[in-house]
Amino acid sequence: MANAMNIEGTLLFEQPFARVPYENYRKVFRATQRALEKELQHVQAAAADLARRADSPQSSSANLAAVEGMIAKVEGLKRKMATQRHTLSEAHADRGQLADLHDSSGKPTLAVLRARLTHLDLLPAPGTTPDPAALDRWADTRLERWLVDWALRTGKPRTAAALARERGIGHLVDIELFTDVHRVERALAGESCVEALAWCAENKNALKKMKSTLEFSLRLQEYIELARARRTSAAIAYSRRYLVQWQDTHLAEIKTASGLLAFKPGTRCGPYKRLYDPARWPALVASFRRAAYALHALPSEPLLHLALYAGLASLRLPACRVPANLLPAGEASANMDIVTEVPPPQRASPSSTASSDSGEHDGGDPMDESEPTDAHQLHQIGNNDCPTCDPSLAVLAQEVPFSHHVNSTIVCAASGRIMDADNGPLCFPEKGSVYCREILEEMALQNGGMVKDPRTGETCAFGELRKVFIS
């Protein structure tokens, strides 16, 4: 049953994997349908004209020319249908042949959709026992897909293309999709809405179903740029043509925008200063990215991050190291749940000097009362073997909650051994650092009965160490 649940959970990550080629295939189909309907209308018009000619006394040469014209139109329709059959059955089509179909070349089609469904079919059915070797191979391919996805989202398209080419997973990744997204984003970053508006027109029906306001935001920005250039007549004409049609849902914004013509770009009036603000362009880039991802059921973050979050959430503890650049200057960040106080060691009752906090960390570092604990100092300790203490993963770890351990396992920070009844924790008398008995005994044998704290440098005789009782 556990295997079945794992397979079902795995499939949750694969929705965009199958959705992206389906959406692109649907767009190719709709573009093809519109083009063929247009050609069919021409054929029907020619047929109706021939029917009229049959009842009218005209020369046979004129009728013959009309018949030949209709035959040419039918043959043209046949050629286009053959072209589209080739487009829908091959992964790529000739760019020139499809220029009149919104340039759909290079988009994933049936071959890509078939390859992805075949890849998903390698997963065992829920409730069955999987082949471990086959499942490992499938997981390796999935990791490669996630790495390509991460590279594409983080602006490394050449790395993504090289990895996809080397591993032979071109049909399993969305390089074309992200290339289109980055192309539109670059245009918006260059303060041009042309590419984004063309994208909105291409996906008009889907955006309408999503109730997206991206197109209105783009139209409003073009109006603002006309107002910024003081092209009043052009701005008024643009508003009448493109903004008025949105008045049912954006009337207040349209009214505010109408008053923009009375204010210059340097105005200090709040509503109009915000409209003229250049920061609207980065906001448009973010809005477009959200709309593009939502259209293809893509998460806002890389799939690799989402997979890592699950593991990091099970490992993150209050004792995990927080990178210095994530700690606010002078104070601990409340939203990071940073522990700012550690109780000092109790001389009379050593049992209170350690608590069972950790599944990957040592038993804690109680400090002497003369040295108050600093949040930055505490979180630079961590555990070198803990993934959430690694500087590279600590940034992601800050986004997940702490794990919930009912029964914790205390691990020695020096040896990595588990501290239990047979290998109990011992505490240094001054600084309060805690390590397991075995590693301290080995250290004492090598140094004539003396032990040294590898973290603080404190030195004492083995007999001066105090037992710690975990409660």
C-alpha positions as CSV (number, residue, x, y, z in Angstrom):
1,M,0.0,0.0,0.0
2,A,2.9,2.3,0.7
3,N,4.2,1.8,-2.8
4,A,0.8,2.6,-4.2
5,M,0.7,5.9,-2.2
6,N,4.2,6.7,-3.4
7,I,3.2,6.3,-7.0
8,E,0.1,8.4,-6.6
9,G,2.1,11.1,-4.9
10,T,4.7,11.0,-7.7
11,L,2.0,11.5,-10.3
12,L,1.0,14.7,-8.6
13,F,4.2,16.3,-9.8
14,E,3.7,15.1,-13.4
15,Q,0.5,17.2,-14.2
16,P,2.5,19.9,-16.0
17,F,4.6,17.3,-17.7
18,A,1.6,16.0,-19.6
19,R,-0.3,19.3,-19.7
20,V,2.3,21.4,-21.6
21,P,2.3,19.4,-24.8
22,Y,-1.4,19.0,-24.7
23,E,-1.9,22.8,-24.5
24,N,0.5,23.3,-27.4
25,Y,-1.2,20.5,-29.4
26,R,-4.6,22.2,-28.7
27,K,-3.3,25.5,-30.0
28,V,-1.9,23.9,-33.2
29,F,-5.3,22.2,-33.7
30,R,-7.2,25.4,-33.2
31,A,-5.0,27.3,-35.6
32,T,-5.3,24.6,-38.2
33,Q,-9.1,24.5,-37.7
34,R,-9.4,28.2,-38.3
35,A,-7.2,28.1,-41.4
36,L,-9.0,25.2,-42.9
37,E,-12.4,26.7,-42.2
38,K,-11.3,29.8,-44.1
39,E,-10.1,27.8,-47.1
40,L,-13.3,25.7,-46.9
41,Q,-15.4,28.9,-47.1
42,H,-13.6,29.8,-50.3
43,V,-14.4,26.4,-51.8
44,Q,-18.1,26.7,-50.7
45,A,-18.3,30.1,-52.3
46,A,-16.8,28.8,-55.6
47,A,-19.3,25.9,-55.5
48,A,-22.2,28.3,-55.0
49,D,-20.9,30.3,-57.9
50,L,-20.8,27.2,-60.1
51,A,-24.4,26.4,-59.2
52,R,-25.5,29.9,-60.3
53,R,-23.6,29.5,-63.6
54,A,-25.4,26.3,-64.3
55,D,-28.7,28.1,-64.6
56,S,-27.4,31.1,-66.6
57,P,-26.6,31.1,-70.3
58,Q,-22.9,31.8,-70.3
59,S,-20.1,30.6,-72.6
60,S,-18.6,27.2,-72.0
61,S,-15.2,28.8,-71.7
62,A,-16.3,30.9,-68.7
63,N,-17.9,27.9,-67.0
64,L,-14.7,25.9,-67.7
65,A,-12.6,28.6,-66.1
66,A,-14.8,28.7,-63.0
67,V,-14.6,24.9,-62.7
68,E,-10.8,25.0,-63.0
69,G,-10.7,27.7,-60.3
70,M,-12.7,25.6,-57.9
71,I,-10.5,22.6,-58.6
72,A,-7.4,24.7,-57.8
73,K,-9.0,25.8,-54.5
74,V,-9.9,22.2,-53.6
75,E,-6.3,21.1,-54.4
76,G,-5.0,23.9,-52.2
77,L,-7.2,22.8,-49.4
78,K,-6.0,19.2,-49.8
79,R,-2.3,20.3,-49.7
80,K,-2.9,22.3,-46.5
81,M,-4.7,19.3,-44.9
82,A,-1.7,17.1,-45.8
83,T,0.7,19.7,-44.4
84,Q,-1.2,19.8,-41.1
85,R,-1.3,16.0,-41.0
86,H,2.5,16.1,-41.2
87,T,2.6,18.8,-38.5
88,L,0.5,16.9,-36.0
89,S,2.4,13.6,-36.6
90,E,6.0,14.9,-36.4
91,A,7.8,16.7,-33.6
92,H,8.9,19.5,-35.9
93,A,7.6,20.9,-39.2
94,D,9.0,23.1,-41.9
95,R,8.8,26.7,-40.9
96,G,7.9,28.0,-44.3
97,Q,4.9,25.7,-44.8
98,L,3.4,26.8,-41.5
99,A,4.0,30.6,-41.8
100,D,0.2,31.2,-42.3
101,L,-0.7,29.1,-39.2
102,H,0.8,31.4,-36.6
103,D,4.2,29.8,-37.0
104,S,3.4,26.7,-35.0
105,S,6.7,25.0,-36.0
106,G,8.8,23.5,-33.2
107,K,5.9,23.2,-30.8
108,P,5.5,19.9,-29.1
109,T,2.9,17.8,-31.0
110,L,1.8,14.2,-31.1
111,A,5.3,12.8,-31.0
112,V,6.2,14.7,-27.9
113,L,2.9,13.9,-26.2
114,R,3.3,10.2,-27.0
115,A,6.9,10.2,-25.7
116,R,5.8,11.7,-22.4
117,L,2.9,9.4,-21.9
118,T,5.2,6.5,-22.7
119,H,7.6,7.8,-20.0
120,L,4.7,8.0,-17.4
121,D,3.6,4.5,-18.4
122,L,6.9,3.2,-17.1
123,L,5.6,3.8,-13.6
124,P,3.9,0.8,-12.0
125,A,0.2,0.9,-11.6
126,P,-1.0,1.9,-8.1
127,G,-1.3,-1.2,-5.9
128,T,1.3,-3.2,-7.7
129,T,4.9,-4.1,-6.7
130,P,7.3,-2.0,-8.7
131,D,10.6,-3.2,-10.1
132,P,13.3,-1.4,-8.1
133,A,15.8,-1.2,-10.9
134,A,13.2,0.2,-13.4
135,L,11.9,2.6,-10.8
136,D,15.5,3.9,-10.2
137,R,16.1,4.4,-13.9
138,W,12.8,6.3,-14.1
139,A,13.7,8.5,-11.1
140,D,17.1,9.3,-12.7
141,T,15.4,10.5,-15.8
142,R,12.9,12.5,-13.7
143,L,15.8,14.2,-11.9
144,E,17.4,15.1,-15.2
145,R,14.1,16.6,-16.3
146,W,13.9,18.6,-13.1
147,L,17.5,19.9,-13.6
148,V,16.6,21.1,-17.1
149,D,13.5,22.8,-15.7
150,W,15.6,24.5,-13.0
151,A,18.1,25.7,-15.5
152,L,15.4,27.1,-17.8
153,R,13.7,28.9,-15.0
154,T,16.9,30.4,-13.7
155,G,18.1,31.9,-17.0
156,K,20.5,29.1,-18.1
157,P,18.9,28.0,-21.4
158,R,22.2,26.8,-23.0
159,T,22.9,24.6,-20.0
160,A,19.4,23.2,-20.2
161,A,19.7,22.5,-23.9
162,A,23.1,20.9,-23.5
163,L,21.8,18.6,-20.7
164,A,18.7,17.7,-22.6
165,R,20.7,16.9,-25.8
166,E,23.3,14.9,-23.9
167,R,20.7,12.8,-22.0
168,G,18.4,12.4,-25.0
169,I,15.4,13.9,-23.2
170,G,14.5,16.6,-25.6
171,H,10.8,15.4,-25.9
172,L,10.5,15.3,-22.1
173,V,11.4,18.9,-21.4
174,D,9.9,22.2,-22.3
175,I,12.7,24.2,-23.8
176,E,10.5,25.7,-26.5
177,L,7.9,26.9,-23.9
178,F,10.5,28.6,-21.7
179,T,12.2,30.1,-24.7
180,D,8.9,31.8,-25.7
181,V,8.3,32.9,-22.1
182,H,11.8,34.4,-21.9
183,R,11.4,36.1,-25.3
184,V,8.2,37.9,-24.1
185,E,9.8,38.7,-20.7
186,R,12.8,40.3,-22.5
187,A,10.5,42.4,-24.6
188,L,8.6,43.6,-21.4
189,A,11.9,44.3,-19.7
190,G,12.7,46.5,-22.7
191,E,9.4,48.3,-22.1
192,S,7.6,46.9,-25.1
193,C,4.1,45.2,-24.9
194,V,3.9,44.1,-28.5
195,E,5.2,40.5,-27.9
196,A,3.1,40.1,-24.7
197,L,-0.1,41.3,-26.5
198,A,0.5,38.9,-29.4
199,W,0.8,36.1,-26.8
200,C,-2.4,37.2,-25.2
201,A,-4.2,37.1,-28.6
202,E,-2.9,33.6,-29.2
203,N,-4.2,32.4,-25.8
204,K,-7.2,34.6,-25.6
205,N,-9.8,31.9,-24.8
206,A,-7.6,30.2,-22.2
207,L,-6.9,33.5,-20.5
208,K,-10.6,34.4,-20.5
209,K,-11.4,31.1,-18.7
210,M,-8.7,31.8,-16.2
211,K,-10.2,35.3,-15.7
212,S,-6.7,36.8,-16.2
213,T,-6.4,40.5,-16.3
214,L,-3.0,40.5,-18.0
215,E,-4.2,41.9,-21.3
216,F,-5.9,44.8,-19.6
217,S,-2.7,45.6,-17.6
218,L,-0.7,45.5,-20.9
219,R,-3.2,47.8,-22.6
220,L,-3.2,50.2,-19.7
221,Q,0.6,50.3,-19.8
222,E,0.6,51.2,-23.5
223,Y,-1.9,54.0,-22.7
224,I,0.4,55.2,-19.9
225,E,3.3,55.3,-22.3
226,L,1.3,57.5,-24.7
227,A,0.4,59.8,-21.8
228,R,4.1,59.9,-20.7
229,A,5.1,61.0,-24.3
230,R,2.3,63.6,-24.1
231,R,0.6,62.2,-27.2
232,T,-2.8,63.2,-25.9
233,S,-4.8,62.5,-29.1
234,A,-3.3,59.1,-29.6
235,A,-3.9,58.2,-25.9
236,I,-7.6,59.2,-26.1
237,A,-8.0,57.2,-29.3
238,Y,-6.2,54.2,-27.7
239,S,-8.4,54.4,-24.7
240,R,-11.6,54.4,-26.7
241,R,-10.4,51.4,-28.8
242,Y,-8.9,49.2,-26.2
243,L,-9.7,50.3,-22.6
244,V,-13.4,51.1,-22.8
245,Q,-14.2,47.4,-23.6
246,W,-12.9,46.6,-20.1
247,Q,-15.2,49.0,-18.2
248,D,-17.4,46.3,-16.8
249,T,-14.6,44.9,-14.7
250,H,-12.0,47.8,-14.5
251,L,-14.1,51.0,-14.5
252,A,-12.3,52.6,-11.5
253,E,-8.9,52.0,-13.1
254,I,-10.1,53.4,-16.4
255,K,-11.4,56.5,-14.7
256,T,-8.1,57.0,-12.9
257,A,-6.2,56.5,-16.1
258,S,-8.4,59.1,-17.9
259,G,-7.2,61.7,-15.5
260,L,-3.6,60.8,-16.3
261,L,-3.6,63.1,-19.3
262,A,-3.9,66.1,-17.0
263,F,-0.7,65.3,-15.1
264,K,2.9,65.2,-16.3
265,P,5.2,62.3,-15.6
266,G,6.9,64.2,-12.7
267,T,3.7,64.6,-10.8
268,R,3.6,64.1,-7.0
269,C,-0.1,63.2,-7.0
270,G,-0.2,59.7,-5.5
271,P,-2.5,57.8,-7.9
272,Y,-0.9,59.2,-11.0
273,K,2.6,59.0,-9.7
274,R,2.0,55.3,-9.3
275,L,0.8,54.9,-12.8
276,Y,3.9,56.7,-14.1
277,D,6.2,54.6,-11.9
278,P,8.7,52.7,-14.0
279,A,8.4,49.8,-11.5
280,R,5.2,48.8,-13.3
281,W,7.4,47.1,-16.0
282,P,8.9,44.5,-13.6
283,A,5.4,43.9,-12.2
284,L,4.2,43.3,-15.7
285,V,7.0,40.8,-16.3
286,A,6.0,38.9,-13.1
287,S,2.3,39.0,-14.1
288,F,3.0,37.6,-17.5
289,R,5.2,34.8,-16.0
290,R,2.4,33.9,-13.6
291,A,-0.2,33.8,-16.4
292,A,2.1,31.7,-18.7
293,Y,2.8,29.2,-15.9
294,A,-0.8,29.0,-14.9
295,L,-1.9,28.4,-18.5
296,H,0.3,25.2,-18.6
297,A,-0.3,24.2,-15.0
298,L,3.3,24.9,-14.1
299,P,4.2,25.7,-10.5
300,S,5.7,29.1,-9.8
301,E,8.9,27.5,-8.5
302,P,11.1,24.9,-10.1
303,L,10.0,21.3,-9.6
304,L,13.3,20.6,-8.1
305,H,12.7,23.0,-5.3
306,L,9.2,21.6,-4.6
307,A,10.7,18.1,-4.3
308,L,13.5,19.4,-2.0
309,Y,11.0,21.2,0.3
310,A,9.4,17.9,1.3
311,G,12.8,16.5,2.5
312,L,13.9,19.7,4.1
313,A,10.7,20.0,6.0
314,S,11.4,16.6,7.6
315,L,15.0,17.7,8.6
316,R,14.7,21.3,9.6
317,L,15.1,22.0,13.3
318,P,15.5,25.0,15.5
319,A,19.2,24.0,15.9
320,C,19.9,24.2,12.2
321,R,22.5,26.8,11.1
322,V,21.0,30.0,9.6
323,P,23.3,31.6,7.0
324,A,24.6,35.0,8.1
325,N,23.0,36.8,5.2
326,L,19.6,35.6,6.3
327,L,19.9,37.0,9.8
328,P,18.7,40.6,10.3
329,A,21.3,43.0,11.7
330,G,21.0,43.3,15.4
331,E,18.0,41.1,16.0
332,A,16.7,37.7,15.2
333,S,14.0,37.4,12.6
334,A,10.7,36.3,14.1
335,N,9.5,34.7,10.9
336,M,12.5,32.3,10.9
337,D,11.7,31.0,14.4
338,I,15.3,31.5,15.5
339,V,16.1,30.3,19.0
340,T,17.6,33.3,20.8
341,E,18.1,31.8,24.2
342,V,19.5,28.5,25.4
343,P,19.2,27.7,29.1
344,P,22.5,27.6,31.0
345,P,23.7,24.4,32.5
346,Q,22.2,23.7,35.9
347,R,25.0,22.7,38.3
348,A,22.8,20.9,40.7
349,S,20.6,19.1,38.1
350,P,22.5,18.1,35.0
351,S,19.4,16.4,33.6
352,S,18.1,19.8,32.4
353,T,21.2,20.7,30.3
354,A,20.0,18.9,27.2
355,S,16.7,18.4,25.5
356,S,15.7,15.9,22.7
357,D,15.4,18.5,19.9
358,S,17.1,16.9,17.1
359,G,17.1,14.1,14.5
360,E,20.3,15.3,12.9
361,H,22.0,17.5,15.5
362,D,23.9,17.1,18.7
363,G,22.3,17.4,22.1
364,G,22.6,21.2,22.2
365,D,25.2,23.7,23.4
366,P,24.2,25.1,26.8
367,M,26.3,28.1,27.5
368,D,27.8,29.4,30.7
369,E,25.7,32.2,32.4
370,S,28.6,34.5,31.9
371,E,28.3,34.3,28.1
372,P,24.8,35.1,26.9
373,T,23.8,33.3,23.7
374,D,23.7,35.3,20.5
375,A,21.4,34.2,17.7
376,H,24.0,34.5,15.1
377,Q,26.6,32.6,17.1
378,L,24.1,29.8,17.9
379,H,23.1,29.3,14.3
380,Q,26.6,29.2,13.0
381,I,27.1,26.0,14.9
382,G,24.7,23.6,13.2
383,N,25.8,20.2,12.0
384,N,28.1,19.6,9.1
385,D,26.2,16.4,8.2
386,C,22.8,18.1,8.2
387,P,21.4,19.1,4.7
388,T,19.5,22.0,6.1
389,C,22.6,23.4,7.7
390,D,24.4,23.5,4.3
391,P,24.6,27.1,3.1
392,S,23.3,26.1,-0.4
393,L,20.2,24.4,1.0
394,A,19.7,26.7,4.0
395,V,18.0,29.3,1.8
396,L,15.4,26.8,0.7
397,A,15.1,25.5,4.2
398,Q,13.9,28.9,5.5
399,E,10.8,28.5,3.4
400,V,9.6,25.3,5.2
401,P,8.3,24.8,8.8
402,F,10.2,22.9,11.4
403,S,9.8,19.2,11.5
404,H,7.8,17.5,14.2
405,H,9.7,14.8,16.1
406,V,7.8,13.1,18.8
407,N,10.8,10.8,19.6
408,S,14.0,12.5,18.8
409,T,17.4,10.9,18.1
410,I,20.4,12.8,19.5
411,V,23.5,12.6,17.3
412,C,27.0,13.5,18.4
413,A,28.3,16.5,16.5
414,A,31.9,15.2,16.7
415,S,31.5,11.6,15.7
416,G,28.1,11.4,14.1
417,R,27.2,8.5,16.4
418,I,23.8,8.2,18.1
419,M,23.8,9.0,21.8
420,D,21.7,6.5,23.7
421,A,21.8,4.5,27.0
422,D,25.0,2.7,25.9
423,N,26.7,5.8,24.5
424,G,25.4,8.5,26.7
425,P,26.1,12.2,26.4
426,L,28.8,14.0,28.5
427,C,29.0,17.7,29.0
428,F,32.1,19.9,29.3
429,P,32.1,21.8,32.6
430,E,32.6,25.4,31.4
431,K,31.2,25.9,27.9
432,G,28.6,23.1,28.2
433,S,29.3,21.5,24.8
434,V,27.8,17.9,24.7
435,Y,29.4,14.9,22.9
436,C,28.9,11.2,23.2
437,R,30.9,9.1,25.7
438,E,32.6,6.9,23.1
439,I,34.4,9.7,21.3
440,L,35.4,11.4,24.5
441,E,36.8,8.1,25.9
442,E,38.8,7.6,22.7
443,M,40.1,11.1,23.0
444,A,41.1,10.6,26.7
445,L,43.0,7.4,25.8
446,Q,45.0,9.2,23.2
447,N,45.8,12.3,25.4
448,G,46.6,10.8,28.8
449,G,43.1,11.3,30.3
450,M,42.6,14.8,28.9
451,V,39.8,15.8,26.5
452,K,39.5,18.9,24.3
453,D,36.3,20.4,23.0
454,P,36.8,20.4,19.1
455,R,34.4,23.3,18.9
456,T,35.5,25.8,21.6
457,G,38.9,24.5,22.5
458,E,38.1,23.9,26.2
459,T,40.3,21.3,27.8
460,C,39.7,19.3,31.0
461,A,40.2,15.9,32.5
462,F,37.9,13.2,31.5
463,G,36.7,12.8,35.1
464,E,35.5,16.5,35.1
465,L,33.0,15.8,32.4
466,R,29.4,15.7,33.6
467,K,26.7,13.3,32.6
468,V,23.7,14.6,30.8
469,F,20.3,13.1,31.2
470,I,17.8,13.6,28.3
471,S,14.3,14.3,29.5
